Structures are given as C-alpha cells and as structure tokens.
Amino acid sequence: MSVQKIKKLSELAAILNAEKKDGKVVGFTNGCFDVLHVGHVRYLAEARKECDILVVGVNSDDSVRRLKGPERPLNGQDERMEVLSALETVNYLVVFGEDTPFELINKLMPNILFKGGDWDESSVVGGDIVKAAGGKVKIIKYVDGYSTTGLIKKISSDKITGKKNGIQNR
C-alpha cells in the first residue's frame, strides 16, 4: 500500500495549495469504490489525463452504509483505500464521512471536478463553487455494463442459482 498517497484533509489541502501555486492542475473525484472494477479504472485513467494531480475522495464505511444500505460496504474503507492507492493514476486519497463531498471540495478547491457520465453537470455536488473559483466540471463517459451494484447482483444471483458466470455448477 502506498501510505504516502493517503492523507488527512488538512495535510492534503496544504500540499495542493503549494502544487497549485506551482501551476499544477488539480483534479478531484469521489466515490465509494466498494468493488473496484474496469469501469472505475478507465474512469480514473481518463480523469488523470486531464490534470497533473488526481485526488480521490473515498466515502467512509458509515457514509457508504447510509448511501447504499446496511449490507455495504463489502470492503472496508482501509481496504478500499489500499486498492486505490495501488493505481498509478491516483496521486492522493482522502476519506470523508459525510454523504456528499461538498466540504472536502470546498476545502481542497480543485481546478477540475470529475464525475461519471451517469451524472448531469448541474447536479454535481460542489460544481458551483469550483466553477465560481474559475475551475470546471468534467463529465467522463460512463463505461456501460460496469457497476458495483450490478456486479453484486450478478454474484448473488450466481450463488443462489448454483451457476458460475451463467454456467451450471456440476
């Protein structure tokens, strides 16, 4: 695990302020990242192409439970952070406990705020303050067929029916 990538908010804000003063473009995105899949990996790679530094805000376990239900997350926040820290495209990670990343965005004030194609720009939390500060919101094309909820349903269905990837176990 790249512990150097995982920061507390106050420490990360200071780092990013210095980087922005040096002319670096800071990008930010957030999510639960409960079961990392190719949709996540492609999304983060696409975001990283648009900025010098990519920061990922990760929902805490309590936040995931409030948003996704009592059975989630499947992977705890430390494990989710460890997996994300292994990706070259991610420069920094920070955990947040609120239901939205508004306070995080307000404190970090990225140059670009990224969200997936299942979002409309006008509904992106924090987009208004980023744009008011001269930044922009960028919607990245959604990778069809990949979602954590879909994967969980598929795995549960296969387990119940005795099938693996749609094939009957013998």
Chimera marker file (.cmm) of the C-alpha trace (Angstrom):
<marker_set name="trace">
<marker id="1" x="0.000" y="0.000" z="0.000" r="1" g="1" b="0" radius="0.5"/>
<marker id="2" x="1.235" y="3.452" z="-0.846" r="1" g="1" b="0" radius="0.5"/>
<marker id="3" x="0.635" y="5.142" z="2.501" r="1" g="1" b="0" radius="0.5"/>
<marker id="4" x="2.197" y="8.300" z="1.084" r="1" g="1" b="0" radius="0.5"/>
<marker id="5" x="-0.888" y="8.757" z="-1.096" r="1" g="1" b="0" radius="0.5"/>
<marker id="6" x="-3.353" y="8.622" z="1.805" r="1" g="1" b="0" radius="0.5"/>
<marker id="7" x="-3.681" y="11.992" z="3.525" r="1" g="1" b="0" radius="0.5"/>
<marker id="8" x="-5.713" y="13.755" z="6.159" r="1" g="1" b="0" radius="0.5"/>
<marker id="9" x="-7.707" y="16.697" z="4.813" r="1" g="1" b="0" radius="0.5"/>
<marker id="10" x="-5.619" y="19.446" z="6.448" r="1" g="1" b="0" radius="0.5"/>
<marker id="11" x="-2.353" y="17.944" z="5.191" r="1" g="1" b="0" radius="0.5"/>
<marker id="12" x="-3.745" y="17.423" z="1.692" r="1" g="1" b="0" radius="0.5"/>
<marker id="13" x="-5.102" y="20.988" z="1.481" r="1" g="1" b="0" radius="0.5"/>
<marker id="14" x="-1.624" y="22.376" z="2.244" r="1" g="1" b="0" radius="0.5"/>
<marker id="15" x="0.019" y="20.094" z="-0.338" r="1" g="1" b="0" radius="0.5"/>
<marker id="16" x="-2.480" y="21.032" z="-3.043" r="1" g="1" b="0" radius="0.5"/>
<marker id="17" x="-2.233" y="24.763" z="-2.332" r="1" g="1" b="0" radius="0.5"/>
<marker id="18" x="1.527" y="24.559" z="-2.884" r="1" g="1" b="0" radius="0.5"/>
<marker id="19" x="1.086" y="22.477" z="-6.057" r="1" g="1" b="0" radius="0.5"/>
<marker id="20" x="-1.461" y="24.928" z="-7.487" r="1" g="1" b="0" radius="0.5"/>
<marker id="21" x="0.918" y="27.828" z="-6.761" r="1" g="1" b="0" radius="0.5"/>
<marker id="22" x="3.472" y="25.924" z="-8.857" r="1" g="1" b="0" radius="0.5"/>
<marker id="23" x="0.993" y="25.866" z="-11.740" r="1" g="1" b="0" radius="0.5"/>
<marker id="24" x="-0.183" y="22.278" z="-11.339" r="1" g="1" b="0" radius="0.5"/>
<marker id="25" x="-3.754" y="21.415" z="-12.331" r="1" g="1" b="0" radius="0.5"/>
<marker id="26" x="-5.539" y="19.551" z="-9.543" r="1" g="1" b="0" radius="0.5"/>
<marker id="27" x="-8.402" y="17.195" z="-10.380" r="1" g="1" b="0" radius="0.5"/>
<marker id="28" x="-10.832" y="15.693" z="-7.899" r="1" g="1" b="0" radius="0.5"/>
<marker id="29" x="-13.349" y="12.888" z="-7.948" r="1" g="1" b="0" radius="0.5"/>
<marker id="30" x="-15.044" y="10.840" z="-5.297" r="1" g="1" b="0" radius="0.5"/>
<marker id="31" x="-16.933" y="7.630" z="-4.711" r="1" g="1" b="0" radius="0.5"/>
<marker id="32" x="-17.430" y="4.521" z="-2.633" r="1" g="1" b="0" radius="0.5"/>
<marker id="33" x="-15.220" y="2.277" z="-4.816" r="1" g="1" b="0" radius="0.5"/>
<marker id="34" x="-16.569" y="-0.701" z="-2.890" r="1" g="1" b="0" radius="0.5"/>
<marker id="35" x="-15.661" y="-3.307" z="-5.510" r="1" g="1" b="0" radius="0.5"/>
<marker id="36" x="-13.087" y="-1.843" z="-7.880" r="1" g="1" b="0" radius="0.5"/>
<marker id="37" x="-13.842" y="-2.783" z="-11.488" r="1" g="1" b="0" radius="0.5"/>
<marker id="38" x="-12.728" y="-1.860" z="-15.000" r="1" g="1" b="0" radius="0.5"/>
<marker id="39" x="-15.282" y="0.961" z="-15.170" r="1" g="1" b="0" radius="0.5"/>
<marker id="40" x="-13.586" y="2.622" z="-12.191" r="1" g="1" b="0" radius="0.5"/>
<marker id="41" x="-10.108" y="2.053" z="-13.606" r="1" g="1" b="0" radius="0.5"/>
<marker id="42" x="-10.992" y="3.534" z="-17.011" r="1" g="1" b="0" radius="0.5"/>
<marker id="43" x="-12.786" y="6.470" z="-15.388" r="1" g="1" b="0" radius="0.5"/>
<marker id="44" x="-9.803" y="7.316" z="-13.152" r="1" g="1" b="0" radius="0.5"/>
<marker id="45" x="-7.357" y="6.950" z="-16.063" r="1" g="1" b="0" radius="0.5"/>
<marker id="46" x="-9.450" y="9.312" z="-18.187" r="1" g="1" b="0" radius="0.5"/>
<marker id="47" x="-9.625" y="11.859" z="-15.358" r="1" g="1" b="0" radius="0.5"/>
<marker id="48" x="-5.871" y="11.670" z="-14.789" r="1" g="1" b="0" radius="0.5"/>
<marker id="49" x="-5.218" y="12.595" z="-18.441" r="1" g="1" b="0" radius="0.5"/>
<marker id="50" x="-6.871" y="15.962" z="-17.766" r="1" g="1" b="0" radius="0.5"/>
<marker id="51" x="-4.853" y="17.016" z="-14.707" r="1" g="1" b="0" radius="0.5"/>
<marker id="52" x="-1.414" y="16.923" z="-13.157" r="1" g="1" b="0" radius="0.5"/>
<marker id="53" x="-2.627" y="15.634" z="-9.798" r="1" g="1" b="0" radius="0.5"/>
<marker id="54" x="-5.680" y="13.437" z="-9.259" r="1" g="1" b="0" radius="0.5"/>
<marker id="55" x="-7.248" y="13.367" z="-5.803" r="1" g="1" b="0" radius="0.5"/>
<marker id="56" x="-9.858" y="10.755" z="-4.936" r="1" g="1" b="0" radius="0.5"/>
<marker id="57" x="-12.260" y="11.295" z="-2.059" r="1" g="1" b="0" radius="0.5"/>
<marker id="58" x="-13.429" y="7.949" z="-0.658" r="1" g="1" b="0" radius="0.5"/>
<marker id="59" x="-16.655" y="7.583" z="1.306" r="1" g="1" b="0" radius="0.5"/>
<marker id="60" x="-16.137" y="6.254" z="4.833" r="1" g="1" b="0" radius="0.5"/>
<marker id="61" x="-17.776" y="2.974" z="5.810" r="1" g="1" b="0" radius="0.5"/>
<marker id="62" x="-20.559" y="4.813" z="7.683" r="1" g="1" b="0" radius="0.5"/>
<marker id="63" x="-21.189" y="7.044" z="4.689" r="1" g="1" b="0" radius="0.5"/>
<marker id="64" x="-21.398" y="4.039" z="2.344" r="1" g="1" b="0" radius="0.5"/>
<marker id="65" x="-23.905" y="2.349" z="4.684" r="1" g="1" b="0" radius="0.5"/>
<marker id="66" x="-26.110" y="5.454" z="4.690" r="1" g="1" b="0" radius="0.5"/>
<marker id="67" x="-25.949" y="5.743" z="0.898" r="1" g="1" b="0" radius="0.5"/>
<marker id="68" x="-26.024" y="2.068" z="-0.176" r="1" g="1" b="0" radius="0.5"/>
<marker id="69" x="-27.685" y="0.229" z="2.709" r="1" g="1" b="0" radius="0.5"/>
<marker id="70" x="-26.712" y="-1.853" z="5.752" r="1" g="1" b="0" radius="0.5"/>
<marker id="71" x="-25.077" y="-4.653" z="3.727" r="1" g="1" b="0" radius="0.5"/>
<marker id="72" x="-22.487" y="-2.297" z="2.262" r="1" g="1" b="0" radius="0.5"/>
<marker id="73" x="-19.644" y="-1.721" z="2.003" r="1" g="1" b="0" radius="0.5"/>
<marker id="74" x="-18.378" y="-5.176" z="1.125" r="1" g="1" b="0" radius="0.5"/>
<marker id="75" x="-14.814" y="-3.918" z="1.556" r="1" g="1" b="0" radius="0.5"/>
<marker id="76" x="-13.864" y="-1.630" z="4.446" r="1" g="1" b="0" radius="0.5"/>
<marker id="77" x="-12.513" y="1.859" z="3.884" r="1" g="1" b="0" radius="0.5"/>
<marker id="78" x="-8.918" y="0.856" z="4.673" r="1" g="1" b="0" radius="0.5"/>
<marker id="79" x="-9.041" y="-1.944" z="2.095" r="1" g="1" b="0" radius="0.5"/>
<marker id="80" x="-10.705" y="0.302" z="-0.497" r="1" g="1" b="0" radius="0.5"/>
<marker id="81" x="-8.038" y="2.958" z="0.082" r="1" g="1" b="0" radius="0.5"/>
<marker id="82" x="-5.269" y="0.366" z="-0.223" r="1" g="1" b="0" radius="0.5"/>
<marker id="83" x="-6.570" y="-0.912" z="-3.555" r="1" g="1" b="0" radius="0.5"/>
<marker id="84" x="-6.977" y="2.618" z="-4.941" r="1" g="1" b="0" radius="0.5"/>
<marker id="85" x="-3.519" y="3.636" z="-3.711" r="1" g="1" b="0" radius="0.5"/>
<marker id="86" x="-2.026" y="0.908" z="-5.924" r="1" g="1" b="0" radius="0.5"/>
<marker id="87" x="-3.301" y="2.666" z="-9.066" r="1" g="1" b="0" radius="0.5"/>
<marker id="88" x="-0.730" y="4.824" z="-10.859" r="1" g="1" b="0" radius="0.5"/>
<marker id="89" x="-3.448" y="7.244" z="-11.929" r="1" g="1" b="0" radius="0.5"/>
<marker id="90" x="-4.277" y="8.226" z="-8.337" r="1" g="1" b="0" radius="0.5"/>
<marker id="91" x="-1.976" y="10.734" z="-6.658" r="1" g="1" b="0" radius="0.5"/>
<marker id="92" x="-3.764" y="11.278" z="-3.348" r="1" g="1" b="0" radius="0.5"/>
<marker id="93" x="-6.628" y="9.754" z="-1.384" r="1" g="1" b="0" radius="0.5"/>
<marker id="94" x="-8.695" y="11.221" z="1.410" r="1" g="1" b="0" radius="0.5"/>
<marker id="95" x="-11.608" y="9.700" z="3.329" r="1" g="1" b="0" radius="0.5"/>
<marker id="96" x="-14.772" y="11.667" z="4.068" r="1" g="1" b="0" radius="0.5"/>
<marker id="97" x="-17.642" y="10.768" z="6.358" r="1" g="1" b="0" radius="0.5"/>
<marker id="98" x="-20.399" y="12.989" z="5.024" r="1" g="1" b="0" radius="0.5"/>
<marker id="99" x="-22.958" y="11.829" z="2.463" r="1" g="1" b="0" radius="0.5"/>
<marker id="100" x="-21.552" y="14.263" z="-0.118" r="1" g="1" b="0" radius="0.5"/>
<marker id="101" x="-18.025" y="15.560" z="-0.700" r="1" g="1" b="0" radius="0.5"/>
<marker id="102" x="-19.108" y="19.229" z="-0.563" r="1" g="1" b="0" radius="0.5"/>
<marker id="103" x="-16.940" y="20.195" z="2.439" r="1" g="1" b="0" radius="0.5"/>
<marker id="104" x="-13.995" y="18.297" z="1.005" r="1" g="1" b="0" radius="0.5"/>
<marker id="105" x="-14.319" y="20.055" z="-2.346" r="1" g="1" b="0" radius="0.5"/>
<marker id="106" x="-14.759" y="23.411" z="-0.623" r="1" g="1" b="0" radius="0.5"/>
<marker id="107" x="-11.516" y="22.946" z="1.328" r="1" g="1" b="0" radius="0.5"/>
<marker id="108" x="-9.440" y="21.437" z="-1.494" r="1" g="1" b="0" radius="0.5"/>
<marker id="109" x="-10.865" y="23.611" z="-4.301" r="1" g="1" b="0" radius="0.5"/>
<marker id="110" x="-9.683" y="21.564" z="-7.285" r="1" g="1" b="0" radius="0.5"/>
<marker id="111" x="-9.256" y="23.059" z="-10.747" r="1" g="1" b="0" radius="0.5"/>
<marker id="112" x="-11.348" y="20.260" z="-12.269" r="1" g="1" b="0" radius="0.5"/>
<marker id="113" x="-14.146" y="18.281" z="-10.666" r="1" g="1" b="0" radius="0.5"/>
<marker id="114" x="-14.768" y="14.919" z="-12.376" r="1" g="1" b="0" radius="0.5"/>
<marker id="115" x="-17.937" y="12.815" z="-12.312" r="1" g="1" b="0" radius="0.5"/>
<marker id="116" x="-19.118" y="9.836" z="-14.313" r="1" g="1" b="0" radius="0.5"/>
<marker id="117" x="-21.486" y="10.017" z="-17.255" r="1" g="1" b="0" radius="0.5"/>
<marker id="118" x="-24.424" y="8.929" z="-15.113" r="1" g="1" b="0" radius="0.5"/>
<marker id="119" x="-24.347" y="12.459" z="-13.644" r="1" g="1" b="0" radius="0.5"/>
<marker id="120" x="-25.670" y="15.683" z="-15.122" r="1" g="1" b="0" radius="0.5"/>
<marker id="121" x="-23.245" y="18.599" z="-14.732" r="1" g="1" b="0" radius="0.5"/>
<marker id="122" x="-25.857" y="20.746" z="-12.989" r="1" g="1" b="0" radius="0.5"/>
<marker id="123" x="-26.328" y="18.124" z="-10.255" r="1" g="1" b="0" radius="0.5"/>
<marker id="124" x="-22.635" y="17.570" z="-9.433" r="1" g="1" b="0" radius="0.5"/>
<marker id="125" x="-22.107" y="18.433" z="-5.765" r="1" g="1" b="0" radius="0.5"/>
<marker id="126" x="-19.556" y="21.228" z="-5.439" r="1" g="1" b="0" radius="0.5"/>
<marker id="127" x="-19.621" y="22.052" z="-9.141" r="1" g="1" b="0" radius="0.5"/>
<marker id="128" x="-20.989" y="25.517" z="-8.458" r="1" g="1" b="0" radius="0.5"/>
<marker id="129" x="-18.165" y="26.506" z="-6.104" r="1" g="1" b="0" radius="0.5"/>
<marker id="130" x="-15.460" y="25.028" z="-8.343" r="1" g="1" b="0" radius="0.5"/>
<marker id="131" x="-16.798" y="26.963" z="-11.342" r="1" g="1" b="0" radius="0.5"/>
<marker id="132" x="-17.176" y="30.152" z="-9.266" r="1" g="1" b="0" radius="0.5"/>
<marker id="133" x="-13.465" y="29.852" z="-8.406" r="1" g="1" b="0" radius="0.5"/>
<marker id="134" x="-12.543" y="29.577" z="-12.103" r="1" g="1" b="0" radius="0.5"/>
<marker id="135" x="-12.455" y="25.795" z="-12.324" r="1" g="1" b="0" radius="0.5"/>
<marker id="136" x="-14.566" y="23.419" z="-14.342" r="1" g="1" b="0" radius="0.5"/>
<marker id="137" x="-16.714" y="20.325" z="-14.062" r="1" g="1" b="0" radius="0.5"/>
<marker id="138" x="-15.930" y="17.491" z="-16.453" r="1" g="1" b="0" radius="0.5"/>
<marker id="139" x="-18.314" y="14.608" z="-17.034" r="1" g="1" b="0" radius="0.5"/>
<marker id="140" x="-16.476" y="11.446" z="-18.100" r="1" g="1" b="0" radius="0.5"/>
<marker id="141" x="-18.277" y="8.962" z="-20.315" r="1" g="1" b="0" radius="0.5"/>
<marker id="142" x="-19.873" y="6.142" z="-18.375" r="1" g="1" b="0" radius="0.5"/>
<marker id="143" x="-18.455" y="2.683" z="-19.106" r="1" g="1" b="0" radius="0.5"/>
<marker id="144" x="-21.550" y="0.651" z="-19.964" r="1" g="1" b="0" radius="0.5"/>
<marker id="145" x="-22.062" y="-2.660" z="-18.241" r="1" g="1" b="0" radius="0.5"/>
<marker id="146" x="-19.884" y="-1.977" z="-15.206" r="1" g="1" b="0" radius="0.5"/>
<marker id="147" x="-21.290" y="-1.055" z="-11.826" r="1" g="1" b="0" radius="0.5"/>
<marker id="148" x="-20.602" y="-2.310" z="-8.338" r="1" g="1" b="0" radius="0.5"/>
<marker id="149" x="-24.313" y="-2.824" z="-7.703" r="1" g="1" b="0" radius="0.5"/>
<marker id="150" x="-24.593" y="-4.821" z="-10.942" r="1" g="1" b="0" radius="0.5"/>
<marker id="151" x="-21.617" y="-6.982" z="-10.004" r="1" g="1" b="0" radius="0.5"/>
<marker id="152" x="-23.035" y="-7.672" z="-6.549" r="1" g="1" b="0" radius="0.5"/>
<marker id="153" x="-26.384" y="-8.678" z="-8.076" r="1" g="1" b="0" radius="0.5"/>
<marker id="154" x="-24.629" y="-10.965" z="-10.570" r="1" g="1" b="0" radius="0.5"/>
<marker id="155" x="-22.546" y="-12.635" z="-7.885" r="1" g="1" b="0" radius="0.5"/>
<marker id="156" x="-25.589" y="-13.080" z="-5.626" r="1" g="1" b="0" radius="0.5"/>
<marker id="157" x="-27.644" y="-14.480" z="-8.478" r="1" g="1" b="0" radius="0.5"/>
<marker id="158" x="-24.909" y="-16.942" z="-9.454" r="1" g="1" b="0" radius="0.5"/>
<marker id="159" x="-24.545" y="-18.048" z="-5.829" r="1" g="1" b="0" radius="0.5"/>
<marker id="160" x="-28.278" y="-18.646" z="-5.394" r="1" g="1" b="0" radius="0.5"/>
<marker id="161" x="-28.778" y="-20.488" z="-8.688" r="1" g="1" b="0" radius="0.5"/>
<marker id="162" x="-25.626" y="-22.592" z="-8.360" r="1" g="1" b="0" radius="0.5"/>
<marker id="163" x="-24.313" y="-21.122" z="-11.589" r="1" g="1" b="0" radius="0.5"/>
<marker id="164" x="-20.970" y="-19.545" z="-12.155" r="1" g="1" b="0" radius="0.5"/>
<marker id="165" x="-20.957" y="-16.891" z="-14.880" r="1" g="1" b="0" radius="0.5"/>
<marker id="166" x="-24.264" y="-18.259" z="-16.101" r="1" g="1" b="0" radius="0.5"/>
<marker id="167" x="-22.987" y="-21.887" z="-16.268" r="1" g="1" b="0" radius="0.5"/>
<marker id="168" x="-24.492" y="-24.580" z="-14.041" r="1" g="1" b="0" radius="0.5"/>
<marker id="169" x="-22.002" y="-25.982" z="-11.492" r="1" g="1" b="0" radius="0.5"/>
<marker id="170" x="-21.609" y="-29.786" z="-11.660" r="1" g="1" b="0" radius="0.5"/>
<link id1="1" id2="2" r="1" g="1" b="0" radius="0.2"/>
<link id1="2" id2="3" r="1" g="1" b="0" radius="0.2"/>
<link id1="3" id2="4" r="1" g="1" b="0" radius="0.2"/>
<link id1="4" id2="5" r="1" g="1" b="0" radius="0.2"/>
<link id1="5" id2="6" r="1" g="1" b="0" radius="0.2"/>
<link id1="6" id2="7" r="1" g="1" b="0" radius="0.2"/>
<link id1="7" id2="8" r="1" g="1" b="0" radius="0.2"/>
<link id1="8" id2="9" r="1" g="1" b="0" radius="0.2"/>
<link id1="9" id2="10" r="1" g="1" b="0" radius="0.2"/>
<link id1="10" id2="11" r="1" g="1" b="0" radius="0.2"/>
<link id1="11" id2="12" r="1" g="1" b="0" radius="0.2"/>
<link id1="12" id2="13" r="1" g="1" b="0" radius="0.2"/>
<link id1="13" id2="14" r="1" g="1" b="0" radius="0.2"/>
<link id1="14" id2="15" r="1" g="1" b="0" radius="0.2"/>
<link id1="15" id2="16" r="1" g="1" b="0" radius="0.2"/>
<link id1="16" id2="17" r="1" g="1" b="0" radius="0.2"/>
<link id1="17" id2="18" r="1" g="1" b="0" radius="0.2"/>
<link id1="18" id2="19" r="1" g="1" b="0" radius="0.2"/>
<link id1="19" id2="20" r="1" g="1" b="0" radius="0.2"/>
<link id1="20" id2="21" r="1" g="1" b="0" radius="0.2"/>
<link id1="21" id2="22" r="1" g="1" b="0" radius="0.2"/>
<link id1="22" id2="23" r="1" g="1" b="0" radius="0.2"/>
<link id1="23" id2="24" r="1" g="1" b="0" radius="0.2"/>
<link id1="24" id2="25" r="1" g="1" b="0" radius="0.2"/>
<link id1="25" id2="26" r="1" g="1" b="0" radius="0.2"/>
<link id1="26" id2="27" r="1" g="1" b="0" radius="0.2"/>
<link id1="27" id2="28" r="1" g="1" b="0" radius="0.2"/>
<link id1="28" id2="29" r="1" g="1" b="0" radius="0.2"/>
<link id1="29" id2="30" r="1" g="1" b="0" radius="0.2"/>
<link id1="30" id2="31" r="1" g="1" b="0" radius="0.2"/>
<link id1="31" id2="32" r="1" g="1" b="0" radius="0.2"/>
<link id1="32" id2="33" r="1" g="1" b="0" radius="0.2"/>
<link id1="33" id2="34" r="1" g="1" b="0" radius="0.2"/>
<link id1="34" id2="35" r="1" g="1" b="0" radius="0.2"/>
<link id1="35" id2="36" r="1" g="1" b="0" radius="0.2"/>
<link id1="36" id2="37" r="1" g="1" b="0" radius="0.2"/>
<link id1="37" id2="38" r="1" g="1" b="0" radius="0.2"/>
<link id1="38" id2="39" r="1" g="1" b="0" radius="0.2"/>
<link id1="39" id2="40" r="1" g="1" b="0" radius="0.2"/>
<link id1="40" id2="41" r="1" g="1" b="0" radius="0.2"/>
<link id1="41" id2="42" r="1" g="1" b="0" radius="0.2"/>
<link id1="42" id2="43" r="1" g="1" b="0" radius="0.2"/>
<link id1="43" id2="44" r="1" g="1" b="0" radius="0.2"/>
<link id1="44" id2="45" r="1" g="1" b="0" radius="0.2"/>
<link id1="45" id2="46" r="1" g="1" b="0" radius="0.2"/>
<link id1="46" id2="47" r="1" g="1" b="0" radius="0.2"/>
<link id1="47" id2="48" r="1" g="1" b="0" radius="0.2"/>
<link id1="48" id2="49" r="1" g="1" b="0" radius="0.2"/>
<link id1="49" id2="50" r="1" g="1" b="0" radius="0.2"/>
<link id1="50" id2="51" r="1" g="1" b="0" radius="0.2"/>
<link id1="51" id2="52" r="1" g="1" b="0" radius="0.2"/>
<link id1="52" id2="53" r="1" g="1" b="0" radius="0.2"/>
<link id1="53" id2="54" r="1" g="1" b="0" radius="0.2"/>
<link id1="54" id2="55" r="1" g="1" b="0" radius="0.2"/>
<link id1="55" id2="56" r="1" g="1" b="0" radius="0.2"/>
<link id1="56" id2="57" r="1" g="1" b="0" radius="0.2"/>
<link id1="57" id2="58" r="1" g="1" b="0" radius="0.2"/>
<link id1="58" id2="59" r="1" g="1" b="0" radius="0.2"/>
<link id1="59" id2="60" r="1" g="1" b="0" radius="0.2"/>
<link id1="60" id2="61" r="1" g="1" b="0" radius="0.2"/>
<link id1="61" id2="62" r="1" g="1" b="0" radius="0.2"/>
<link id1="62" id2="63" r="1" g="1" b="0" radius="0.2"/>
<link id1="63" id2="64" r="1" g="1" b="0" radius="0.2"/>
<link id1="64" id2="65" r="1" g="1" b="0" radius="0.2"/>
<link id1="65" id2="66" r="1" g="1" b="0" radius="0.2"/>
<link id1="66" id2="67" r="1" g="1" b="0" radius="0.2"/>
<link id1="67" id2="68" r="1" g="1" b="0" radius="0.2"/>
<link id1="68" id2="69" r="1" g="1" b="0" radius="0.2"/>
<link id1="69" id2="70" r="1" g="1" b="0" radius="0.2"/>
<link id1="70" id2="71" r="1" g="1" b="0" radius="0.2"/>
<link id1="71" id2="72" r="1" g="1" b="0" radius="0.2"/>
<link id1="72" id2="73" r="1" g="1" b="0" radius="0.2"/>
<link id1="73" id2="74" r="1" g="1" b="0" radius="0.2"/>
<link id1="74" id2="75" r="1" g="1" b="0" radius="0.2"/>
<link id1="75" id2="76" r="1" g="1" b="0" radius="0.2"/>
<link id1="76" id2="77" r="1" g="1" b="0" radius="0.2"/>
<link id1="77" id2="78" r="1" g="1" b="0" radius="0.2"/>
<link id1="78" id2="79" r="1" g="1" b="0" radius="0.2"/>
<link id1="79" id2="80" r="1" g="1" b="0" radius="0.2"/>
<link id1="80" id2="81" r="1" g="1" b="0" radius="0.2"/>
<link id1="81" id2="82" r="1" g="1" b="0" radius="0.2"/>
<link id1="82" id2="83" r="1" g="1" b="0" radius="0.2"/>
<link id1="83" id2="84" r="1" g="1" b="0" radius="0.2"/>
<link id1="84" id2="85" r="1" g="1" b="0" radius="0.2"/>
<link id1="85" id2="86" r="1" g="1" b="0" radius="0.2"/>
<link id1="86" id2="87" r="1" g="1" b="0" radius="0.2"/>
<link id1="87" id2="88" r="1" g="1" b="0" radius="0.2"/>
<link id1="88" id2="89" r="1" g="1" b="0" radius="0.2"/>
<link id1="89" id2="90" r="1" g="1" b="0" radius="0.2"/>
<link id1="90" id2="91" r="1" g="1" b="0" radius="0.2"/>
<link id1="91" id2="92" r="1" g="1" b="0" radius="0.2"/>
<link id1="92" id2="93" r="1" g="1" b="0" radius="0.2"/>
<link id1="93" id2="94" r="1" g="1" b="0" radius="0.2"/>
<link id1="94" id2="95" r="1" g="1" b="0" radius="0.2"/>
<link id1="95" id2="96" r="1" g="1" b="0" radius="0.2"/>
<link id1="96" id2="97" r="1" g="1" b="0" radius="0.2"/>
<link id1="97" id2="98" r="1" g="1" b="0" radius="0.2"/>
<link id1="98" id2="99" r="1" g="1" b="0" radius="0.2"/>
<link id1="99" id2="100" r="1" g="1" b="0" radius="0.2"/>
<link id1="100" id2="101" r="1" g="1" b="0" radius="0.2"/>
<link id1="101" id2="102" r="1" g="1" b="0" radius="0.2"/>
<link id1="102" id2="103" r="1" g="1" b="0" radius="0.2"/>
<link id1="103" id2="104" r="1" g="1" b="0" radius="0.2"/>
<link id1="104" id2="105" r="1" g="1" b="0" radius="0.2"/>
<link id1="105" id2="106" r="1" g="1" b="0" radius="0.2"/>
<link id1="106" id2="107" r="1" g="1" b="0" radius="0.2"/>
<link id1="107" id2="108" r="1" g="1" b="0" radius="0.2"/>
<link id1="108" id2="109" r="1" g="1" b="0" radius="0.2"/>
<link id1="109" id2="110" r="1" g="1" b="0" radius="0.2"/>
<link id1="110" id2="111" r="1" g="1" b="0" radius="0.2"/>
<link id1="111" id2="112" r="1" g="1" b="0" radius="0.2"/>
<link id1="112" id2="113" r="1" g="1" b="0" radius="0.2"/>
<link id1="113" id2="114" r="1" g="1" b="0" radius="0.2"/>
<link id1="114" id2="115" r="1" g="1" b="0" radius="0.2"/>
<link id1="115" id2="116" r="1" g="1" b="0" radius="0.2"/>
<link id1="116" id2="117" r="1" g="1" b="0" radius="0.2"/>
<link id1="117" id2="118" r="1" g="1" b="0" radius="0.2"/>
<link id1="118" id2="119" r="1" g="1" b="0" radius="0.2"/>
<link id1="119" id2="120" r="1" g="1" b="0" radius="0.2"/>
<link id1="120" id2="121" r="1" g="1" b="0" radius="0.2"/>
<link id1="121" id2="122" r="1" g="1" b="0" radius="0.2"/>
<link id1="122" id2="123" r="1" g="1" b="0" radius="0.2"/>
<link id1="123" id2="124" r="1" g="1" b="0" radius="0.2"/>
<link id1="124" id2="125" r="1" g="1" b="0" radius="0.2"/>
<link id1="125" id2="126" r="1" g="1" b="0" radius="0.2"/>
<link id1="126" id2="127" r="1" g="1" b="0" radius="0.2"/>
<link id1="127" id2="128" r="1" g="1" b="0" radius="0.2"/>
<link id1="128" id2="129" r="1" g="1" b="0" radius="0.2"/>
<link id1="129" id2="130" r="1" g="1" b="0" radius="0.2"/>
<link id1="130" id2="131" r="1" g="1" b="0" radius="0.2"/>
<link id1="131" id2="132" r="1" g="1" b="0" radius="0.2"/>
<link id1="132" id2="133" r="1" g="1" b="0" radius="0.2"/>
<link id1="133" id2="134" r="1" g="1" b="0" radius="0.2"/>
<link id1="134" id2="135" r="1" g="1" b="0" radius="0.2"/>
<link id1="135" id2="136" r="1" g="1" b="0" radius="0.2"/>
<link id1="136" id2="137" r="1" g="1" b="0" radius="0.2"/>
<link id1="137" id2="138" r="1" g="1" b="0" radius="0.2"/>
<link id1="138" id2="139" r="1" g="1" b="0" radius="0.2"/>
<link id1="139" id2="140" r="1" g="1" b="0" radius="0.2"/>
<link id1="140" id2="141" r="1" g="1" b="0" radius="0.2"/>
<link id1="141" id2="142" r="1" g="1" b="0" radius="0.2"/>
<link id1="142" id2="143" r="1" g="1" b="0" radius="0.2"/>
<link id1="143" id2="144" r="1" g="1" b="0" radius="0.2"/>
<link id1="144" id2="145" r="1" g="1" b="0" radius="0.2"/>
<link id1="145" id2="146" r="1" g="1" b="0" radius="0.2"/>
<link id1="146" id2="147" r="1" g="1" b="0" radius="0.2"/>
<link id1="147" id2="148" r="1" g="1" b="0" radius="0.2"/>
<link id1="148" id2="149" r="1" g="1" b="0" radius="0.2"/>
<link id1="149" id2="150" r="1" g="1" b="0" radius="0.2"/>
<link id1="150" id2="151" r="1" g="1" b="0" radius="0.2"/>
<link id1="151" id2="152" r="1" g="1" b="0" radius="0.2"/>
<link id1="152" id2="153" r="1" g="1" b="0" radius="0.2"/>
<link id1="153" id2="154" r="1" g="1" b="0" radius="0.2"/>
<link id1="154" id2="155" r="1" g="1" b="0" radius="0.2"/>
<link id1="155" id2="156" r="1" g="1" b="0" radius="0.2"/>
<link id1="156" id2="157" r="1" g="1" b="0" radius="0.2"/>
<link id1="157" id2="158" r="1" g="1" b="0" radius="0.2"/>
<link id1="158" id2="159" r="1" g="1" b="0" radius="0.2"/>
<link id1="159" id2="160" r="1" g="1" b="0" radius="0.2"/>
<link id1="160" id2="161" r="1" g="1" b="0" radius="0.2"/>
<link id1="161" id2="162" r="1" g="1" b="0" radius="0.2"/>
<link id1="162" id2="163" r="1" g="1" b="0" radius="0.2"/>
<link id1="163" id2="164" r="1" g="1" b="0" radius="0.2"/>
<link id1="164" id2="165" r="1" g="1" b="0" radius="0.2"/>
<link id1="165" id2="166" r="1" g="1" b="0" radius="0.2"/>
<link id1="166" id2="167" r="1" g="1" b="0" radius="0.2"/>
<link id1="167" id2="168" r="1" g="1" b="0" radius="0.2"/>
<link id1="168" id2="169" r="1" g="1" b="0" radius="0.2"/>
<link id1="169" id2="170" r="1" g="1" b="0" radius="0.2"/>
</marker_set>
